[in-house]
Amino acid sequence: MKQASVVCYGEVLWDIFPGSAKPGGAPMNVAYHLNKLGLQSHMISRVGNDDLGRQLLQQLQHWNISTQWCQQDIQYPTGTVLATEGADHEMSYDIIKPVAWDYIEWKDELDPLLKHADALVFGSLATRNETSYHTLLSLLEISSFRIFDINIRPPHSNIDIIKLLLAETDLVKMNLSELELLLCEEGISAASITEGAQKLLEKYEFSGMIITKGSQGAMFLDSTTFCERPAYQVTVKDTVGSGDAFLAGFLSRYLHGNMAEPAMDFATGLSAFVTTQEGACPDYEPAQLPQLFASLA
C-alpha cells in the first residue's frame, strides 16, 4: 500500500498548563498522530528564534516529523497558549498574539510539496493574520484534497473568512457549536443536527463532512453515506487534542481507501484513548491500539 502524504498547515506552539508545558497546536497534533499511524506528515509553520522554538523543533524531530518546512522568525516569539480546565473537563485557551506562526511566509519550494501530497489539513486559527492567511490561500490553490478542521477560537476567527474557506474545502470537520454557528450565519433552519449538516453539505458541496459531538459521539455524511458512532464511556484525563486525534484517526483509514464506517470506528477509538491520557500527543504503539480500544469499550 502506498504511504499517504499529508501536509498540515498552521500553528505550532506550547500549551501552558498549571505546572507543565506541552507542545501543541491543532495542525501539529494531527501531524503527530498521522505520523504515528504510518502516514507521511509534513508540518508547515513558523517558530521564534528563541529557546521555546528550538525546543519545539527538537520535539518534532524526536517524533520523526520533518522540520524542513518550519520557518524561523527573528522578530516574533514562538507561540504559546495558556490553558485552563473548566466544567465537564472542557478547556479554555488564551492564545497569545502576535507570535511567529502568524507570519508564515510563502516559499516557492512549497509548490512541489503540495503537488505531491495527497491532502492538506488546515484550520481557521492561522488566518487571524494576513501573512499566514495569504500563504494558506496559495496552498489551497495547489492542493488536490483540502481538509478544513475549523477550530473556531473567538476572538481569533473571522466568520467571513471561514465561509470563504468552506467554499475551497473538500472534507470539513467541525463540532456541534461550530455547526450551529454556521447554520445561523447562513440563515439555514433545520429540525435536527442531521438535517442541518445535510443542508450545509449541499450548500458547499463538500465531498465529506465530520461532526464531532463530544460525549454524544460523532457523525459522518457525504452525498451517499451517513454513519454515526457513539462515544466511548471513559474516565477523562483531559480533552486536549481529542478532536485532532479523531481527525488523524479518520484520515489514516480514509486516505488509504477505507470506507467511512471503519474510518469512523478507528477515529472514535483513538479520540477516546487520547482523552484518557494527559495532553494531545501521548505516546503509544499503533499495533496495540485494537487491544486498547477493546479495553476502553
C-alpha positions as CSV (number, residue, x, y, z in Angstrom):
1,M,0.0,0.0,0.0
2,K,1.3,3.5,-0.9
3,Q,2.1,5.6,2.1
4,A,-0.2,8.6,2.0
5,S,1.4,12.0,2.4
6,V,-0.4,14.8,4.3
7,V,0.7,18.4,4.7
8,C,-0.5,20.1,7.9
9,Y,-0.5,23.9,7.9
10,G,-0.8,26.4,10.8
11,E,0.1,26.9,14.4
12,V,2.8,25.1,16.4
13,L,3.1,26.2,20.0
14,W,3.4,25.4,23.6
15,D,0.2,24.7,25.7
16,I,1.0,26.1,29.1
17,F,-0.9,24.2,31.8
18,P,-0.7,24.8,35.6
19,G,2.6,23.2,36.4
20,S,3.6,22.0,32.9
21,A,4.0,22.9,29.3
22,K,3.3,20.6,26.3
23,P,3.8,21.0,22.5
24,G,0.5,21.7,20.8
25,G,-1.4,23.4,18.0
26,A,-4.2,21.5,16.2
27,P,-2.3,21.0,12.9
28,M,0.8,19.8,14.8
29,N,-1.4,17.4,16.8
30,V,-2.8,16.0,13.6
31,A,0.6,15.6,12.1
32,Y,1.8,13.8,15.2
33,H,-0.9,11.2,15.1
34,L,-0.7,10.7,11.3
35,N,3.0,10.1,11.6
36,K,2.4,7.6,14.4
37,L,-0.2,5.8,12.3
38,G,2.2,5.3,9.3
39,L,1.4,8.3,7.1
40,Q,4.0,10.7,5.9
41,S,3.2,14.0,7.6
42,H,4.7,17.4,6.9
43,M,4.3,20.5,9.1
44,I,4.3,24.0,7.6
45,S,4.6,26.6,10.3
46,R,6.9,29.1,11.9
47,V,8.6,29.4,15.3
48,G,10.6,32.2,17.0
49,N,14.4,32.4,17.3
50,D,14.2,31.5,21.0
51,D,14.5,28.6,23.4
52,L,10.9,27.6,23.1
53,G,11.2,27.5,19.3
54,R,14.3,25.4,19.4
55,Q,12.7,23.0,21.9
56,L,9.7,22.7,19.7
57,L,11.8,21.8,16.6
58,Q,13.7,19.3,18.7
59,Q,10.4,17.7,19.7
60,L,9.2,17.5,16.1
61,Q,12.5,15.8,15.2
62,H,12.1,13.4,18.1
63,W,8.7,12.4,16.7
64,N,10.3,12.0,13.2
65,I,8.3,14.8,11.8
66,S,10.4,16.9,9.3
67,T,11.2,20.5,10.4
68,Q,12.2,21.4,6.8
69,W,9.0,23.5,6.4
70,C,9.1,25.1,9.8
71,Q,10.3,28.7,9.3
72,Q,12.2,30.7,12.0
73,D,11.2,34.3,12.8
74,I,13.7,36.8,14.2
75,Q,11.1,39.3,15.3
76,Y,8.2,37.4,16.9
77,P,8.3,34.7,19.6
78,T,7.3,31.1,19.5
79,G,3.5,30.7,20.1
80,T,2.1,29.9,23.5
81,V,-1.3,29.2,24.8
82,L,-2.5,29.5,28.4
83,A,-4.8,26.6,29.0
84,T,-7.3,26.2,31.9
85,E,-9.8,23.5,32.6
86,G,-13.4,24.3,33.3
87,A,-16.6,22.3,34.0
88,D,-17.0,18.8,32.4
89,H,-13.3,18.8,31.5
90,E,-13.8,21.4,28.8
91,M,-10.7,23.5,28.2
92,S,-10.4,27.2,27.7
93,Y,-7.5,28.9,26.0
94,D,-5.8,32.3,26.0
95,I,-4.0,32.3,22.6
96,I,-1.2,34.8,22.8
97,K,-0.6,37.1,19.8
98,P,1.3,38.2,17.8
99,V,3.6,35.2,17.5
100,A,5.8,33.6,14.9
101,W,3.1,31.4,13.3
102,D,1.1,34.5,12.5
103,Y,3.8,35.2,9.9
104,I,4.2,32.0,7.9
105,E,5.6,33.1,4.5
106,W,5.0,31.7,1.1
107,K,8.1,29.9,-0.3
108,D,8.4,28.6,-3.8
109,E,9.6,25.2,-2.5
110,L,6.1,24.7,-1.0
111,D,4.7,24.3,-4.5
112,P,6.1,20.8,-5.2
113,L,5.4,19.7,-1.6
114,L,1.7,20.4,-2.1
115,K,1.5,19.0,-5.6
116,H,2.9,15.7,-4.4
117,A,0.9,15.4,-1.2
118,D,-2.4,13.5,-1.0
119,A,-4.1,16.1,1.3
120,L,-3.7,19.5,3.0
121,V,-5.0,19.9,6.6
122,F,-5.7,23.4,7.9
123,G,-7.8,25.3,10.4
124,S,-9.1,28.8,10.9
125,L,-6.7,30.0,13.6
126,A,-3.8,30.6,11.2
127,T,-6.0,33.1,9.3
128,R,-6.0,35.7,12.1
129,N,-3.0,37.4,10.5
130,E,-2.9,38.4,6.8
131,T,0.6,36.9,6.2
132,S,-0.3,33.4,7.2
133,Y,-3.8,33.7,5.7
134,H,-2.5,34.6,2.2
135,T,0.1,31.8,2.4
136,L,-2.8,29.4,3.1
137,L,-4.7,30.7,0.1
138,S,-1.7,30.0,-2.1
139,L,-1.5,26.4,-0.7
140,L,-5.3,25.9,-1.3
141,E,-4.8,26.7,-5.0
142,I,-2.3,23.9,-5.3
143,S,-3.7,21.2,-3.1
144,S,-5.7,18.3,-4.6
145,F,-7.6,17.5,-1.5
146,R,-8.3,20.1,1.1
147,I,-9.4,19.3,4.7
148,F,-10.7,22.1,6.9
149,D,-10.7,21.4,10.6
150,I,-12.5,24.6,11.6
151,N,-11.4,25.1,15.2
152,I,-13.2,28.4,15.9
153,R,-11.4,30.2,18.7
154,P,-13.0,33.6,19.5
155,P,-11.8,36.3,19.1
156,H,-9.3,34.8,16.7
157,S,-11.7,33.7,14.0
158,N,-13.4,35.7,11.3
159,I,-16.7,34.2,10.1
160,D,-16.5,35.7,6.7
161,I,-13.0,34.2,6.2
162,I,-14.3,30.8,7.4
163,K,-17.2,30.9,4.9
164,L,-14.7,31.7,2.1
165,L,-12.5,28.8,3.2
166,L,-15.5,26.5,3.3
167,A,-16.0,27.2,-0.4
168,E,-12.5,25.9,-1.0
169,T,-12.9,22.8,1.1
170,D,-13.3,19.1,0.1
171,L,-13.6,17.5,3.6
172,V,-14.7,19.5,6.6
173,K,-14.6,18.7,10.3
174,M,-16.5,20.8,12.9
175,N,-18.1,20.4,16.3
176,L,-21.7,21.0,17.3
177,S,-21.3,24.6,18.3
178,E,-19.5,25.4,15.1
179,L,-22.2,23.7,13.1
180,E,-24.9,25.7,14.9
181,L,-22.9,28.9,14.3
182,L,-22.6,28.3,10.6
183,L,-26.2,27.4,10.2
184,C,-27.2,30.6,11.9
185,E,-24.8,32.7,9.7
186,E,-26.1,31.1,6.6
187,G,-29.7,31.5,7.6
188,I,-30.4,27.8,7.4
189,S,-33.1,26.4,9.6
190,A,-33.2,22.7,10.5
191,A,-35.2,20.4,12.7
192,S,-32.2,18.3,13.7
193,I,-28.4,18.1,13.7
194,T,-28.5,15.7,10.8
195,E,-30.8,17.9,8.7
196,G,-28.6,20.9,9.4
197,A,-25.5,19.1,8.4
198,Q,-27.1,17.8,5.3
199,K,-28.2,21.3,4.2
200,L,-24.7,22.7,4.8
201,L,-23.2,19.8,2.9
202,E,-25.4,20.5,-0.1
203,K,-24.7,24.3,0.0
204,Y,-20.9,23.9,-0.1
205,E,-20.8,20.6,-2.0
206,F,-18.3,19.0,0.3
207,S,-17.1,15.6,-0.6
208,G,-17.5,14.7,3.1
209,M,-18.4,16.2,6.4
210,I,-17.5,15.2,10.0
211,I,-19.4,16.5,13.0
212,T,-18.0,15.7,16.5
213,K,-20.4,15.9,19.4
214,G,-18.3,15.4,22.4
215,S,-19.8,12.8,24.8
216,Q,-22.6,12.2,22.2
217,G,-20.2,10.8,19.7
218,A,-19.6,11.8,16.1
219,M,-21.2,11.5,12.6
220,F,-20.0,11.5,9.0
221,L,-22.0,12.2,5.9
222,D,-21.4,12.7,2.2
223,S,-23.7,12.6,-0.8
224,T,-24.4,8.8,-0.4
225,T,-23.4,7.9,3.1
226,F,-24.5,8.6,6.7
227,C,-22.9,7.0,9.7
228,E,-23.0,7.8,13.4
229,R,-20.8,6.5,16.2
230,P,-21.4,6.8,20.0
231,A,-18.6,8.0,22.2
232,Y,-16.7,5.5,24.4
233,Q,-17.6,5.9,28.0
234,V,-14.2,6.5,29.6
235,T,-12.6,8.3,32.5
236,V,-11.4,11.5,31.0
237,K,-8.0,12.9,32.0
238,D,-8.4,15.9,29.7
239,T,-9.9,16.6,26.3
240,V,-6.9,18.5,24.8
241,G,-6.4,17.3,21.3
242,S,-9.1,14.7,21.2
243,G,-10.7,16.2,18.1
244,D,-7.3,16.3,16.4
245,A,-6.7,12.7,17.2
246,F,-10.2,11.9,15.8
247,L,-9.4,13.6,12.5
248,A,-6.0,11.9,12.2
249,G,-7.5,8.5,13.0
250,F,-10.2,9.1,10.4
251,L,-7.7,10.2,7.7
252,S,-5.3,7.3,8.4
253,R,-8.0,5.0,7.1
254,Y,-10.0,7.2,4.7
255,L,-7.0,8.3,2.7
256,H,-5.9,4.7,2.2
257,G,-9.3,3.9,0.5
258,N,-11.3,2.6,3.5
259,M,-15.0,3.4,3.6
260,A,-16.2,6.0,6.1
261,E,-17.6,3.4,8.6
262,P,-14.4,1.7,9.5
263,A,-12.6,5.1,9.4
264,M,-15.2,6.4,11.9
265,D,-14.7,3.3,14.1
266,F,-11.0,3.8,14.3
267,A,-11.3,7.6,14.8
268,T,-13.7,7.2,17.7
269,G,-11.4,4.8,19.5
270,L,-8.3,6.9,19.0
271,S,-10.1,10.0,20.2
272,A,-11.3,8.2,23.3
273,F,-7.9,6.8,24.1
274,V,-6.4,10.3,23.9
275,T,-8.9,11.7,26.4
276,T,-7.7,9.1,29.0
277,Q,-4.2,10.5,28.6
278,E,-2.5,13.7,29.6
279,G,-2.0,16.1,26.7
280,A,-2.8,15.9,22.9
281,C,0.2,13.7,21.9
282,P,0.6,10.8,24.2
283,D,3.0,8.0,23.3
284,Y,1.5,4.7,22.0
285,E,2.2,1.8,19.7
286,P,-0.2,1.6,16.8
287,A,-0.2,-2.2,16.9
288,Q,-1.6,-2.0,20.4
289,L,-4.5,0.2,19.6
290,P,-7.1,-2.5,18.8
291,Q,-6.4,-4.0,22.2
292,L,-6.6,-0.6,23.8
293,F,-9.9,0.2,22.1
294,A,-11.3,-3.1,23.3
295,S,-10.3,-2.4,26.9
296,L,-12.0,1.1,26.6
297,A,-15.2,-0.4,25.3
